[in-house]
């Protein structure tokens, strides 16, 4: 359970960071790829939060009311209900937000001198960060 929570958390953080990186650098990426990344990060976040809450409040099926079903008020039922709602929201987002029109690459305008300078500055910042991380 802890390993599963760890993997879900790392994947969610990685996907949010990757989407933020692509947005910050204005990379020419298909809109569906960004949408899919955000939805997948949300899905992994829902999984990680559900597992975290299960561990923190020590909610187990043994403590759940067997006859309450979906209308139960014990912590495990609330966590399962939240997990079901979050997963369903992600599946609906995948169904309706990923469109055929989102498969096309955005048309990029001609780059001006200030755009090129901005790109050079961001590239230098990125290289400086990588050099700092390699120390």
C-alpha positions as CSV (number, residue, x, y, z in Angstrom):
1,X,0.0,0.0,0.0
2,X,2.8,2.4,0.9
3,X,4.7,1.6,-2.3
4,X,1.5,2.1,-4.4
5,X,0.9,5.4,-2.7
6,X,4.5,6.5,-3.3
7,X,4.4,5.6,-7.0
8,X,1.0,7.4,-7.4
9,X,2.4,10.5,-5.6
10,X,5.6,10.6,-7.7
11,X,3.7,10.1,-10.9
12,X,1.3,12.9,-10.1
13,X,4.1,15.3,-9.1
14,X,6.1,14.4,-12.3
15,X,3.1,14.9,-14.6
16,X,2.1,18.3,-13.0
17,X,5.8,19.4,-13.2
18,X,6.0,18.3,-16.9
19,X,2.8,20.1,-17.8
20,X,4.1,23.2,-16.0
21,X,7.4,23.0,-17.8
22,X,5.7,22.7,-21.2
23,X,3.4,25.7,-20.4
24,X,6.3,27.8,-19.1
25,X,8.4,27.2,-22.2
26,X,5.5,27.5,-24.6
27,X,6.4,24.3,-26.3
28,X,4.4,23.5,-29.5
29,X,2.5,20.5,-28.0
30,X,-0.8,19.1,-29.1
31,X,-3.6,20.3,-26.7
32,X,-4.8,16.8,-26.1
33,X,-1.3,15.8,-24.7
34,X,-1.5,18.6,-22.2
35,X,-5.1,17.7,-21.3
36,X,-4.2,14.1,-20.9
37,X,-1.3,14.9,-18.7
38,X,-3.4,17.1,-16.4
39,X,-6.2,14.5,-16.2
40,X,-3.7,11.7,-15.5
41,X,-2.0,13.7,-12.9
42,X,-5.4,14.4,-11.3
43,X,-6.2,10.7,-11.4
44,X,-2.9,9.7,-9.7
45,X,-3.5,12.5,-7.1
46,X,-6.9,11.1,-6.3
47,X,-5.4,7.6,-5.8
48,X,-2.5,9.0,-3.7
49,X,-4.8,11.1,-1.5
50,X,-7.2,8.1,-0.9
51,X,-4.3,5.8,0.1
52,X,-2.8,8.6,2.3
53,X,-6.1,9.1,4.1
54,X,-6.6,5.3,4.5
55,X,-3.2,5.1,6.2
56,X,-3.5,8.3,8.3
57,X,-6.9,7.6,9.8
58,X,-6.4,3.8,9.7
59,X,-9.5,3.2,7.8
60,X,-9.9,-0.5,7.0
61,X,-12.6,-2.7,5.7
62,X,-12.7,-4.5,9.0
63,X,-13.9,-1.3,10.7
64,X,-16.5,-0.6,8.0
65,X,-20.2,-1.3,8.5
66,X,-20.9,-4.2,6.2
67,X,-24.6,-3.5,5.9
68,X,-24.3,0.2,5.2
69,X,-23.1,-0.1,1.6
70,X,-22.7,3.1,-0.2
71,X,-24.7,5.0,2.4
72,X,-22.4,4.2,5.3
73,X,-20.8,6.9,7.4
74,X,-17.6,5.2,8.4
75,X,-14.3,6.6,7.2
76,X,-13.6,3.7,4.7
77,X,-16.9,4.3,3.0
78,X,-16.2,8.1,2.7
79,X,-12.8,7.4,1.2
80,X,-14.2,4.9,-1.2
81,X,-16.9,7.3,-2.2
82,X,-14.4,10.0,-2.8
83,X,-12.2,7.6,-4.8
84,X,-15.2,6.6,-6.9
85,X,-16.2,10.3,-7.6
86,X,-12.7,11.3,-8.4
87,X,-12.1,8.4,-10.7
88,X,-15.4,8.9,-12.5
89,X,-14.6,12.6,-12.9
90,X,-11.3,11.7,-14.6
91,X,-12.9,9.2,-16.9
92,X,-15.5,11.7,-17.9
93,X,-12.8,14.3,-18.5
94,X,-10.9,11.8,-20.7
95,X,-14.2,11.2,-22.6
96,X,-15.2,14.8,-23.2
97,X,-12.0,16.8,-23.2
98,X,-9.9,14.8,-25.5
99,X,-11.2,15.8,-28.9
100,X,-10.2,15.4,-32.6
101,X,-9.5,19.1,-32.9
102,X,-7.0,18.8,-30.0
103,X,-4.8,16.6,-32.1
104,X,-3.6,19.4,-34.3
105,X,-0.4,21.3,-33.5
106,X,-1.0,24.9,-32.6
107,X,0.1,27.4,-35.3
108,X,3.0,29.3,-34.0
109,X,3.6,32.9,-35.1
110,X,6.8,34.1,-36.6
111,X,9.4,34.8,-33.8
112,X,10.5,38.3,-33.2
113,X,13.9,39.4,-31.9
114,X,12.4,39.8,-28.4
115,X,11.0,36.2,-28.6
116,X,14.4,34.9,-29.6
117,X,16.0,36.7,-26.7
118,X,13.4,35.3,-24.3
119,X,14.0,31.8,-25.6
120,X,17.8,32.3,-25.2
121,X,17.3,33.6,-21.6
122,X,15.1,30.6,-20.7
123,X,17.5,28.2,-22.2
124,X,20.3,29.7,-20.2
125,X,18.2,29.5,-17.0
126,X,17.5,25.9,-17.7
127,X,21.1,25.1,-18.3
128,X,22.1,26.9,-15.1
129,X,19.6,24.8,-13.2
130,X,20.8,21.6,-14.7
131,X,24.4,22.5,-13.9
132,X,23.4,23.3,-10.3
133,X,21.6,19.9,-10.1
134,X,24.7,18.1,-11.4
135,X,26.9,19.4,-8.6
